[in-house]
Amino acid sequence: MTDATENTSVSDALGQCLPYLRRYARALTGSQTSGDAFAAAALEAILVDRSMLDGMDVRTGIFKVLYGIWSSAGAPIEEGETGPRARAQKHLAKLTNHSREALLLHTIEGFSFGEVGEIINVDEQEASQLVQIARREMADSVMGSVMIIEDEAIIAMDIESIVADMGHRVTGIARTRDEAIKLGKADVPDLILADIQLADNSSGIDAVNDLLADLGHRPVIFITAFPERLLTGDKPEPAFLISKPYSVDQVVSAVSQAMFFSSTETLNS
């Protein structure tokens, strides 16, 4: 294989990984803007020095580079910031080092414990332990209320069960945009969990945007079979995203992560 062909192959692989790198970085920071900046920095670093990927497949390599940049930056919060990310940082400071990052890599991005260890520079056993620690610590950290926007009854009931088993209060389930707006105003949630396509062909994104305009900022998790369509970085997009079909672990992890970045004062921590 020629150098030009190899470079093209690596560039293509990086392009395929980028949407999911954005998802990971956004979940780490609780912000599309900050997450996308970290993802861009990782991509730029590799494009300058392809040797960063030596000995690894491209997907593992680019996540390892991102993790290195994130760790070096120390998950910075702007000086004097008092918003949701600052409050989240206080919660995060109570967690075991590297555990939340490992949990995201394993449950949301689907890396094996061995791959997680390679990315965060620990052995496979320690990576497994960090994920288990994160599950315990995050499950005990923040409780709140969750609104579900989902038109498929079986999926809605499944999500409701998962969220309730975590100890959160489910405010209700909405099947359409209009139902979502009515429910959200009647019982204001700390977190919104929404499907993209709803029963009356309305959009879960539109429903969420309407709710946020009335209720103010709060974390949102979108569920979609086509995550790459919402991870382009070209417009306002979600910080938290679950792919269909989802696992229980993915829902638990995403809800726990998103709760850390709630801007409301009703959470119990």
N, C-alpha and C positions, 0 to 999 in steps of 0.2 A: 504494500500500500504506500503510495506517495505521501509526502508531507502535506501537500495541498488537499488530497483526498481525506487524510486523517483529520486535518483541521476542520474540514467541512463536516465530517462525521461527528466530531466533538461539538461543534457549534450547533448542529441539529439536535443532539442529545441535550445540550444545555437549554435550548429553546423549549424542548418538551418538558424539562424539569421546572422551568421558571414559574409557571402558575402555582405549582405546589410549594415551591420555595417561598413564594409570596404568602401562601396560606400559613406556612409555619412561622414566618417572620411576623406576620400580623397577629397571630395568636400569642407569640412571645411578648409583643409590645402592647397588644390591645388596641392597635391603631393601624389603619390602612397606610397612612402617610409614613409613619415611622417604620413599619414593617417593610414597605416597598423600598424605602431608602436602604435598609440593611440588605435586602435581597439584591438591589442594584449594586451595592458595594461589593458583595460577594462575586457577582457576575463579572464586574469590572476587574477585580483582582485576578480571576482566572484567565480572562482574556489577555491580561498583561503578562501573566506567567502560567502557561499551561502545565508546567511541571508540578504545580500544586495537586494535580490529579494523578500523578504517577503512583502506580500500585493500587489504584482504586477504580471502581466503575464510576462513571460520570455522576450518577445520581448521589451516591454516597459521598463522593468528593466535594460536590458543590454544597451539600448540607454541612459537611465538615468545615469548609471555608467560612460559611455563614456563621456557624457556631463559634468559630475562632474569633471572628469580628465582634459578634455579640458579647462573648465573654470578656474580650479585651476592653470593650466600651463600658462594661459594668452595668448594662441595662439603664442608661442614663435617664434621669428626669431633669427637665429644665429647672434652673435655679429659681426658687420662689413659686414654682408651680403648686397649685392647691387643688387641682381638678381631680377627676377620677383616676388618672394614671398615678398621681401622687399618693392617693389613698390605697391604690392597688399595690404600690411599692411597699407600703407598710405591711400589708398582708404577705407579700412575697418574701420580705426579709425574714419572716418566721419559718420559711420552708427550708428543708435540707438543700444545700447547694447542688445544683445541676439536676435535681429530681424532676422539677416541672418540665425542663427541656427534654429530659429522657422520656417522660410520659407522653408528651406531644409527638415525639419522633416515633414511638412505638404504636400508640393507639390511633393517632390521626393520620400519620404518614405511612404507617405500615412497615417500618423497619424492624428487622429481627433484633433480638438482644445483642447479638454479635455485631450487627451493623451499628446499632445505637452506641455500643462501646467504642467502635472505631471512630465514630463521629465526635464523641465527647471525651475521647482519650482515657477510657477505663476498660477493664476486661469485661467479658460477657456476663460473668456472675455479678459483678458490681452494677452493671447496667440493669440487670433484672431486679436487683435489690432496690435501686434508685426508683424504678417504676413503681414497685410495690409501696415504697415509702411515700412517694408522691400521691398515690391513690388514697392512702390513709390520711395524710396531712391535709390534702385539699378537701376531702370529704368532710372533715371536721372543722373547716375554717370559716365558711360563709354559707348562710342559709337565706333564702329569699323567696319571692313569688315569681312564678313562671307562667306566661301566657303562650298557648300553643295555637298556631294557625296551620291547619292541615285538613284537607278535604277527604282523605281516605280514612274511613272510620277505624279500620284495623291498625293502621300505622299510628293514628292519633291516640288510640287507646294504649298502644305499646309504648309510645313516647311518654304519655301521661304516667304510666306505671313506673317507667325508669326514673322519671323526675321525682315522683312521689317517694319512691324507695330511697332516693338520695336524701330525703328529708325536706325537700322544697314544697311549697304550697302551690298547687296548680290553680290559677284563677279561672280557667275554663278553656274550651276548645272552640275555635271559630273556623268555619268552612269556606267563607267568602270574605271579600274585602269589606263589605258593609258590616257583616257580623263582627269582624275583627275590630273595626273602629268602635262599634257599639260596646263590645266587651272590654276593650282597652280603657275606654272612658269610665265605664262603670266600676272597674276594679283595676287600678293602675298597677302594672307588673314591674318587677325589678329587671326582668329579662324576658325577651320575646324570642320564641323559637318558631320559625316560619318555613313552610314549603314555598317553592317558587310559583307553581301553577296551581290555581285553586278551582273549586267546583264549577263556578259560573264563568270560567275562562278569564277571571280577573287575576291580577298579579299579586303574589305575596309581597313582592318588593314595593309595589304601590301602596299596599295596605300598611306596610311598616313605615314607609315615608310619611303617610298621612298621620299615623300614630305619633311618630317622633316629632312632627310639626306641632302637635297639640300637647304632648306629654313631656317634651324635652329629651335630651340625650339619655339613652340607656343601652346596654349591650344587646345585640341581636345575633342569633345564630340562624343561618339559612341552611336548608337541606335541599340538595339538588342532585340529579343524576348526571349533570354536566357541569362540574365545578370549574373547569377551565374557562367557561363562558363568563364567570363572575370573578376571574382572577387575572384580568388583563392589565390592570393598573391604569387604564385610560380614563376612568371616571370614578365617582364615588362608589365604592364597593364594600362588601362586608369584611369585617376583621375576623369573623368566625364562620367557618363553613364546614359542613359535613356532607360527604358523598353518599348517594344512594347506590346500592343497598348499604345501610349502616350497621354497625355492631353496637351492642350495649356499651362496650368500653368506649367507643367513639362518642356516643351521646354523653356519657358520664364525664369524660375528659373535657369535652367542649363546654358543657354547662359549667363545670367547675372553673375552667379557665375564664370563661366570660363573666362569671359572677365576681371575679376579682376586680374587674374593670367597671363594675356598676357605679353610676354616678349618684344613685339614690342614697338616702340616709336611713332606709328602713331595714337594711341588711343587719343580721345578727352575726357578730364575729368574736 
